[in-house]
């Protein structure tokens, strides 16, 4: 299971762990950015265009989006 799938199935528990400061808060932001990337991919855009649009939506660079994509697609 990749990191995105793990977070998606355990979102409530992870939110609670963020409140308790067990898990860093950027996990949810990375999850949201990757979700936006997946949304654009499902719309039919290619990988680069989807990353560009997701980066524009969250005001981050394309390099950061690709780093998040790589991180979220890693196996847990």
C-alpha positions as CSV (number, residue, x, y, z in Angstrom):
1,X,0.0,0.0,0.0
2,X,1.4,3.4,-0.9
3,X,1.5,6.3,1.6
4,X,-1.5,8.1,0.0
5,X,-3.7,5.0,0.3
6,X,-2.6,4.5,3.9
7,X,-3.4,8.1,4.9
8,X,-6.7,7.9,3.0
9,X,-7.9,4.8,4.9
10,X,-6.7,6.1,8.3
11,X,-7.4,9.8,7.9
12,X,-9.3,10.2,11.2
13,X,-6.6,8.5,13.2
14,X,-3.9,10.6,11.6
15,X,-5.8,13.8,12.3
16,X,-5.9,12.8,15.9
17,X,-2.2,12.0,15.9
18,X,-1.5,15.5,14.4
19,X,-3.5,17.1,17.3
20,X,-1.4,15.1,19.7
21,X,1.8,16.2,17.8
22,X,2.8,12.6,17.1
23,X,2.6,13.1,13.3
24,X,3.9,16.4,11.7
25,X,1.2,18.7,10.4
26,X,2.7,18.8,6.9
27,X,1.3,15.3,6.3
28,X,-2.2,16.6,5.8
29,X,-1.0,19.4,3.4
30,X,1.0,16.9,1.4
31,X,-2.1,14.7,1.3
32,X,-4.2,17.6,0.0
33,X,-1.7,18.6,-2.7
34,X,-1.4,15.0,-3.9
35,X,-5.2,14.7,-3.9
36,X,-5.4,17.7,-6.1
37,X,-2.8,16.2,-8.4
38,X,-4.8,13.0,-8.6
39,X,-7.9,15.1,-9.4
40,X,-6.2,16.7,-12.4
41,X,-4.9,13.3,-13.5
42,X,-8.5,11.9,-13.5
43,X,-9.5,14.9,-15.6
44,X,-7.2,13.6,-18.3
45,X,-4.2,15.9,-18.0
46,X,-0.7,14.4,-18.2
47,X,1.6,14.1,-15.2
48,X,3.5,17.3,-15.8
49,X,0.4,19.4,-16.4
50,X,-1.3,18.0,-13.4
51,X,1.6,18.8,-11.2
52,X,1.8,22.3,-12.6
53,X,-1.9,22.9,-11.9
54,X,-1.7,21.5,-8.4
55,X,1.4,23.6,-7.7
56,X,-0.5,26.7,-8.9
57,X,-3.5,25.9,-6.7
58,X,-1.3,25.7,-3.6
59,X,1.3,28.3,-4.6
60,X,4.3,26.0,-4.5
61,X,6.9,25.1,-7.1
62,X,6.7,22.2,-9.6
63,X,9.7,20.7,-8.0
64,X,8.0,20.6,-4.6
65,X,4.9,19.0,-6.2
66,X,7.1,16.3,-7.8
67,X,8.8,15.7,-4.5
68,X,5.4,15.2,-2.8
69,X,4.2,12.9,-5.6
70,X,7.3,10.7,-5.1
71,X,6.8,10.7,-1.4
72,X,3.1,9.8,-1.5
73,X,3.6,7.0,-4.1
74,X,6.2,5.3,-1.9
75,X,5.3,2.0,-0.3
76,X,4.6,2.1,3.5
